[in-house]
Amino acid sequence: MGSTALAVLATTLLAAAALPPANAATQEVTAASVTANKSGGTTINITMDKSGKPVVDADEQQVLEGLKMIQAGQILAAIDGPINAVINKYEAKYGQHPKDTYSARGATDALLYAGIGAKDKRNVVVLGPAWAMAYWARGYAYGEMNRYDDEQAELEKALALAPFDAQYSNELAYVLMQKRDWNGAMEHYRAGQEYAPLTAADGVTPMQCAALRGQGYVLVELHRLDEAEAKYRECLTLIPGEPKSLGEIGYIHEQKKKLEQAH
């Protein structure tokens, strides 16, 4: 995902933050409902309203403020201010056991992460989205400064906390694609396609389509044109008339004609 697409995604996140902030009308739910072993249990700690929907807590609000600063051109101030404040808070509290901590967007992925702990007989802590989102936001900021290795490192940190997150998978795939790591890019685009229903309840189709287009691009670079076209057409079944996929299919047809003429 390029800088323009990242900016659009950041804007979408900010718009989604129209969710009510945590207040007296919300409840912070802490449930030790998944037991990992006899000595303790997995803890799910996410903030939801009374209907069970996630709300924006104070930490997530800080990250969103950092995104606004990045979009306003205050990139270093955003990193050194609200974004690092959130990251430092969580690293200080949970950084000693990062493999036992997950960052979930809502109840569905929270329960999946809890299930990983139960399967592995580990007691894990499942938090809300702020920590992983803060790493993603710092990666976004680094990308805006053309610090792509640092961007990749931050996205990998976000995915370590939220391995079923389609957004982070798609964006890491794009960074790897820019580095011509075709296998790594394809792996993460496939994950983005698979996990989109968990990440974007209201935007599953666009996120899946983005993952499919990414796969198509990689396949074109690998000269697997028929497979690439199939991925773009799969996107068109999700979003009929999707212009980027149509344009890429046109490009593929041109390349096929050139190959035929060369022979």
N, C-alpha and C positions, 0 to 999 in steps of 0.2 A: 504494500500500500504506500503510495507516494506521499509527499508532503501535503499535496492538495487534499487527497483522500483522508489523510490523518486529520487535517484541519476540519473536514466535514464530520468525521467521526467524533472529534472532540466537541464540536458544536452539538451533535446529536446527544452526547452524554450530558452536556449542560442543559439541553432541553428536557432530557429525562429527569433531571434534578428538580423539575417542578413537583416531584413527589414531596409530600409534607416532611419537614425535618422532624427528628425525634423530639417529642415533647410529652406533656402529661397525658395526651390522648393515645400514646403508643406504649408498648410494653417490650422490654428487653427479655427475650426468651433464652433461658439457659437450660438445656435438657441433657441429662446423662442417660439417654434412652438406649444407647448402643453400648453394650458392655464388651470391652476388649479382653479382660481377664478377671480373675477373681479379686484382684487387689484394687481394681478401679474401673473407670469407664471413660468413654469418649465424651467430650463436651462440645456441644453445639452452642455457639454464642453469637446470635445475629439479632438485629433490631428489626422488629416487624410491627405493623399496626394491628389493631384488634381483629381485622379480617384475615390476618396472616400474610399480608403483602409486605415486602421489604420497604423500609423508609430510609431516607438519607440521614445518617447520623453525623455527629460533629466532625469525625475524622474524614469521612467521605466528602463532606462539605468543604473541608480544607483543600482536598485534592482538586475539587471542582473550581475552587478559587484560584488554585495554581494554574489550571487550564485556561481560565480567563486571562490570567497574566501573560501566559505564553502567547496566546492569540493577540494580545495587545503589544507584543514585542518585548515584554519584560521577562525574558527567558531566564537569565541568571538569577534574577530576583525571585522568580517562581521556584527555581530549584532550591536556592538557599533559604527560602522562606517556608511556605506552607507544605511543599512536597517533601522536603527533607525532614520537616517537623514530624510528619506522619510516619515516614520511614524510620526515623530514629526512635520514635516512641515504640513501635512494634519490634524493631530489632533489639532494643534494650530488654523488652519483656519476654519475647519468644525466640530471639535469635540463637540461643544456645541449643535449641532443638528444632531447627527449621524443617527437618524431614517429618516431624510429628505435628506440623501446623499447616492448615489449609485456609484459603480465603475464598468464600463462596458469595455468589450474587443473590442467592435465595435459598428457599427450603429444599428444592429438588437437588441441586448440586451439593448442598450441605450434607444431605443424607447420603449421597454417593461417596463423598469424601469420608464420612463417618464409616461407611461400609468398607472402605479400603483399610481403615484401622482395625476393624473387626476381623477382616479376612487375614490380615497380617499379625493378628494378636498384639496390636499396639494401641496404647491410649493416645488418641490424637485430639487436638483442639481445632475446631472449625470456627473461624471468625467470619465477619462480614467482608465486603469487597474492598475496603479502603486500602489495606496493605498492598495487595496485588495491583490495585489501580494506581497507587502511588508510584510503584516501580514502572508501570506502563507509562504514566505521565512523565516521569523523568526520562524514560527512553524517547518519548515523543519530543521532549525538549532537546535532547542530544541530537536527534535526527534533524531538527530545525537548524542545528549548528553544524550539520554535516559530520558529526562524530558518530559514524555508523557502527564502529566496533562497540562503543559504549552503549549505543541504542540496542544492539543485539544482546549485550550482557544484561541490560535491564529487562528486556522482554523475556529472557530466559529465567530471570528471577521471578517475574510475574507468573510464568507458566509453572514454575516449581511449586508455587503456592496454589495455583488454580489450573491443574493439568487438563481439565475438561472445558477450558474456556476457549471458545471458537475465535473470539476477537483477537486474543493474544496469539493464538496459533497462526491465524491469517497474517498478522503483522510480522511475526517472526519469519514466516515463509517468504514474505516479500523481501525482507532484509537478506535472507539467504539466497534468494533468487538474484538479487543485485550483485551478490558475490559469486554468482554462477555455481553455487552449491545446489545442483538440480535435485539430487536425491533428498537432501534435507528440506528443500523447499516443497517438494512433492509430498513428503511425509506430513509436513505441518498443514499444507493445504487440504489434504485428505482428512486430517483431524478437525480442521475448521469446518469442513462440510459435515462431518459426523456429529460434532458437538453443538452446532448452531441452535438446535432446539432447546438446549440447556441454557444458552447464553442470551438469546434474544427472543423472548417469547413473542414480542410484537414485530420482530424484524428478522424472522428465521429465513424467509425466502431471499432477501437481499444478501444476507451473510453467507448463505449456502451458494448463491450465485457468484459472489466474490471469490469463494474458494474454488468453484468450478472454473471460473475464468483464469485464476492463477494456475490451476493444473493445466488448462489449455495452453497458456503461455509457455510453461515449462516444456510441454510436449512438442510445441513448435520448435523451440530451441534445440530439442533432441531430434528434430526432423521426423517425428512420428505424427505426421500430419492428419492421418485418418483418425487416430485416437484423439488428437487435439480438437478436431472438428466435432467429434462426438461429445466432448466436454462442453463446448460452447452451445451445442444443440440441447444438451441437458439443461443448461441455464435457461435457454429459450422456452423450454417446457415449464419452467418455474415462473419466468417473466416474459411472456410473449412480446416479441418486438424489441427486446432489450438491445439498445443500440451498440454497446461495446461488443457484445457477442456477434451481432450481425456484421460489424466492421471487421472483426477478426476472421470470421468465416469467409468474407470476401477476400481478405489477404491470403488465407490458406488456398483458396481456389486459384488465385493468381500464381502462387508458388507452384501449385500442381501443374498448371499450364506451362510454366517455364521449364519444369522438369520434363514434361512430355515433349516439348519442342527441342530440348537438349538431346533427346534420344531419337 
